Amino acid sequence: MRRNPRRDLLAGVTVAIVALPLALGFGVSSGLGAEAGLATAVVAGALAALFGGSHLQVSGPTGAMTVVLVPIVAAYGPGGVLTVGVLAGILLIGLALLRAGRYMRYVPAPVVEGFTLGIACVIALQQVPGALGVPKPEGEKVLVVAWRAAGEFAKAPNWTALGLAAGVAAVMLLGARLRPTVPFSIVAVIAATVAVEVFEPSGARPIGALPSGLPVPSLDFLDTAALGSLLAPAVAVAALAALESLLSATVADAMAAGQRHDPDRELFGQGVANLAAPLFGGVPATAAIARTAVNVRTGAGSRLAALTHAAVLAVIVFAAAPLVSRIPLAALAGVLVATAIRMVEVGALRAMARATRSDAAVLVLTAVATLVLDLVQAVIIGLVVAGALALRAVAGQARMDRLELRAELPGDHGEEEYALLAEHIVVYRIDGPLFFAGAHRFLLELSEVADVRVVVLRMSRVTTVDATGALVLKDAVQKLARRGITVLASGIRPGQRRTLEAVGALEPLRPYGRDYPTTPEAVAAVRARLRDAGTMPVPGEVSGA
């Protein structure tokens, strides 16, 4: 923090200017009011900066969290949301102590992109009533609420609200293209507020009175009798906070050279932030990707920038509450609509859709599930489908090929000897994973082998073996044994040997009392057995491997 404090202070002020309308807008959208959004940005922003695992992360109320909070407010009221925030904070601290942050790296990119696209759509739809200047209709699904709001607007159009929202969104989107470094969100909101004050049009509802300062911390909202019913929403909030915060930290690392976040410490910092914010009337918080990106782009190099952002917002709360209270709600709706549009990276979506059909399917499914169901369910569905498709792809790589016996014969041998051996021995090589998703496909083919006395399985290229694959292999070997066909194995790796032994699959592969390090050694053992048994003439000496 002492390296370049001036640069960090400037970055923090810039982020605060960008964060102000977002904090107000997300507070209003959550149902707890603009003051809740400001309290979250101040308290959670400061604590997450102090205790979090990223030097550049900026935290506060976010659109993704708002999407989860709206139905909780409808079901349990403001007190329920504050209680959920406390429970989510405890859960996040627990995840940090369990060192669960490292597992974030296993979330596939199509799930992340689909999740982000779905959130952007939900945020934009949530702003339809505010942008149209109509009271928010009843309904749990954003699609239903947006449709009903459009119907109310058609009955009694509020062109002032629509004009303010469209104007603010247009200024933000066009300004970002022309001058990316200028915080056009605050410029547009100020312009809209001034226009309403000067021209006094009808239909422009302001935010309303705001308290001049943060409330005294209190736990009066806590209802111990409702803790059981609020646990499930708290799990959803904690999961979303962990997911979005770690995603944001990863983005920050990629944008800034030499930065690397600590995922478990980040979860701890978010837990502390969510534990404290409700005491001041704030909603559950998470790291904000958009604000973090602004922080990095404006030259932040330490936690001082995020702390400055929280301090500036605190000054605004204490000194400028009367001015902030006159901002039109439609202008905030325009800010959030523009934010939702800017969340969608068209290039990344196009690249993901072109990568593979599986990636495109996971992306679309996750986005639709986010829009129709809820965020946590969408991520779970995306992970399950992505995992199933990945397993199918991995299973498709597994195969069993019949090898040319001549290449596996040790020592010198003539054509007559080769012809006689080829009638009795067949060698197969198993490539890839021998696991539940792909073992049945080719090992059942193995059990159909005919017209041979001995099958040699070369397993040196088997990448992994699980219990299912080992059991299927055992079953195939036993079926061949009942038909009088002996099966030998070569090249079994130590780790795979343990799995085979555990399910009893190794003994059937040891008809001569052992398995063999190499395939030529196994073939040599077969030649020796055939010679000793006098089953067929094998001319010449049998050489070693």
C-alpha positions, -999 to +999 in steps of 0.1 A: +000+000+000+030+023+004+044+017-030+022+041-050-005+055-027-014+083-050-023+059-079-043+037-055-062+067-041-071+079-076-082+044-086-104+042-055-121+075-062-128+064-097-143+031-086-164+049-060-179+071-088-187+040-108-200+021-078-224+048-065-252+044-090-247+006-090-250+004-053-281+025-053-296+006-082-289-029-068-302-018-033-335-007-049-337-038-070-332-061-040-362-047-023-344-033+007-339+002-007-310+024-019-297+028+017-291-010+019-271-009-013-249+020+001-244+003+035-233-029+017-209-011-005-193+007+025-192-021+051-187-051+029-164-032+005-140-022+033-140-056+052-136-077+020-107-055+010-090-059+044-095-097+049-099-110+013-074-129-007-070-105-037-052-072-036-073-057-064-108-070-056-137-046-051-168-060-033-203-047-028-239-054-039-241-071-073-266-079-099-261-116-095-268-114-058-298-092-064-313-119-086-311-144-057-323-119-030-356-108-047-375-140-041-360-142-005-374-107+002-408-117-012-409-149+009-393-137+042-392-099+041-362-076+048-354-093+081-351-126+064-326-113+039-304-098+067-306-132+085-296-150+053-267-127+049-254-136+084-258-173+078-241-170+044-212-153+061-208-181+085-210-207+057-183-188+037-160-187+067-165-224+071-157-230+034-125-210+039-115-231+069-122-263+049-099-249+021-127-252-005-115-223-026-092-245-047-121-263-063-133-232-082-108-240-109-129-270-119-159-249-131-158-251-169-157-220-190-190-226-208-208-228-174-192-195-164-202-178-197-237-192-197-241-182-161-230-146-169-253-144-199-282-156-178-275-131-151-273-103-176-307-112-190-323-114-155-308-081-144-321-064-175-356-079-171-357-068-134-353-032-145-383-032-169-408-019-143-384+009-132-375+018-167-411+020-177-421+039-146-448+015-134-452-002-100-436-036-098-462-062-106-467-093-086-449-124-097-419-146-088-403-150-123-387-121-139-401-129-173-437-128-159-430-095-140-414-079-171-444-089-193-469-076-168-450-043-164-451-039-202-488-044-201-492-018-175-471+006-195-492+000-226-523+010-206-508+043-193-474+051-209-449+069-188-426+084-215-406+104-190-393+073-171-387+055-204-368+085-218-346+088-187-338+051-186-331+049-223-310+081-222-288+070-193-283+036-209-274+052-243-249+076-227-232+048-208-229+025-238-219+051-264-196+068-239-178+035-231-170+031-268-157+066-272-139+073-239-136+040-219-118+057-190-146+082-182-172+070-157-202+079-178-226+062-154-223+090-129-222+116-157-255+102-171-272+100-136-262+136-128-275+148-161-308+130-157-312+143-121-305+179-132-329+176-161-357+164-138-350+192-113-350+219-140-380+207-161-400+189-134-416+164-157-444+142-144-436+105-140-401+109-127-401+093-092-370+099-071-352+075-048-366+092-017-352+102+017-320+085+027-305+084+062-274+107+067-251+080+079-250+043+086-273+028+112-260+016+146-251-021+142-279-043+155-291-079+155-328-070+161-337-085+127-326-120+138-355-144+143-340-176+157-373-195+150-369-189+113-332-201+110-342-235+099-363-223+069-336-198+060-307-222+058-315-233+022-315-197+009-283-190+029-266-220+012-276-205-022-263-171-013-231-185+001-225-206-030-232-176-053-209-153-032-181-179-034-185-185-071-187-149-082-159-137-059-135-164-070-144-157-106-138-120-101-104-127-084-094-149-114-103-121-138-083-096-118-052-119-118-055-122-156-057-084-160-028-075-137+006-089-142+022-105-112-010-108-092-023-141-077-051-144-053-055-167-023-089-184-029-094-196+007-085-162+021-109-146-004-137-169+009-128-158+045-129-121+035-163-125+019-175-144+049-165-116+072-180-090+049-213-108+047-214-114+085-210-077+092-230-060+064-264-071+077-257-056+111-257-022+093-288-030+072-268-041+042-277-070+018-254-100+012-224-090-009-199-105-033-170-093-053-180-073-083-163-081-116-172-048-133-159-027-104-128-049-100-121-044-137-124-006-134-101-008-104-074-027-123-077-005-155-072+027-135-039+015-121-047+001-087-019-019-072-030-027-036-059-030-012-057+008-006-078+014-038-107-008-026-105+008+009-106+043-007-137+033-027-155+023+005-143+055+023-155+078-005-189+061-005-191+065+032-184+102+028-212+104+003-236+086+027-228+111+054-225+143+034-246+140+003-276+119+012-301+147+004-287+151-031-285+114-037-322+110-026-333+131-056-319+108-083-347+094-105-354+057-101-357+054-139-321+067-142-309+039-120-328+014-140-310+027-171-276+023-154-284-014-146-297-021-181-265-007-196-245-027-170-263-059-180-256-053-217-219-047-210-217-079-190-223-099-222-190-106-240-202-113-275-167-124-287-163-149-259-198-163-265-192-166-302-158-184-296-174-207-270-203-216-294-178-224-322-155-245-300-175-277-298-212-286-298-209-298-262-195-264-251-223-246-270-250-268-254-236-263-219-235-225-224-271-223-237-285-247-211-268-228-182-281-195-195-316-207-199-316-224-165-304-191-149-332-173-165-360-198-158-349-214-125-323-198-102-286-192-103-274-220-080-296-246-098-283-233-131-247-237-121-254-272-107-272-282-140-244-267-160-217-286-140-237-319-143-242-316-180-206-305-187-193-334-165-215-359-184-204-346-218-168-346-207-171-382-195-186-392-228-157-375-246-131-393-224-149-426-228-148-422-265-110-420-264-108-455-249-103-483-274-090-518-278-069-527-308-057-561-320-019-561-325+002-578-351+016-609-333+048-609-352+059-576-336+054-591-301+073-624-306+106-625-288+138-640-303+142-657-337+112-676-352+104-689-387+072-686-407+060-720-397+064-712-360+047-678-365+017-694-383+013-720-355+015-694-328-010-671-346-035-698-345-033-700-307-024-665-295-040-631-300-027-598-285-049-568-277-037-534-266-061-513-244-056-475-247-071-448-226-092-450-194-107-482-182-136-468-161-173-469-157-182-446-186-163-467-213-153-501-200-184-520-211-181-510-247-149-528-256-145-553-228-177-570-238-162-573-273-133-590-257-155-617-243-166-626-278-131-635-290-132-670-307-109-696-322-078-689-300-063-705-269-046-675-253-054-638-251-027-614-240-038-579-228-012-552-231-023-526-204+007-503-204-013-476-222-043-477-198-044-442-182-067-450-153-087-479-138-117-476-115-137-503-097-163-506-125-137-510-152-118-536-131-150-556-124-160-555-161-125-567-170-128-595-144-161-606-159-148-607-194-117-628-184-140-652-165-163-656-195-132-664-217-119-689-190-152-708-191-147-712-228-112-726-222-094-694-233-065-683-211-060-645-205-026-630-196-019-593-188+012-572-193+023-537-184+000-532-154+009-500-136+014-500-098-016-477-091-038-497-113-026-530-098-041-519-064-075-513-080-075-546-098-064-565-066-091-548-045-120-562-066-103-596-073-097-589-110-059-596-109-060-633-100-079-644-132-051-625-151-024-647-135-031-682-149+007-689-147+011-674-113+021-639-124+014-611-148+042-598-170+060-565-173+060-566-211+040-582-238+070-601-253+076-617-219+040-628-218+042-643-253+074-661-244+057-677-214+029-689-237+054-704-261+071-722-233+039-736-219+028-748-254+062-764-259+063-781-225+027-794-229+035-808-263+003-792-276+020-781-308+056-782-320+075-751-314+109-753-331+140-737-317+148-723-283+126-698-265+146-667-259+142-643-229+124-609-230 
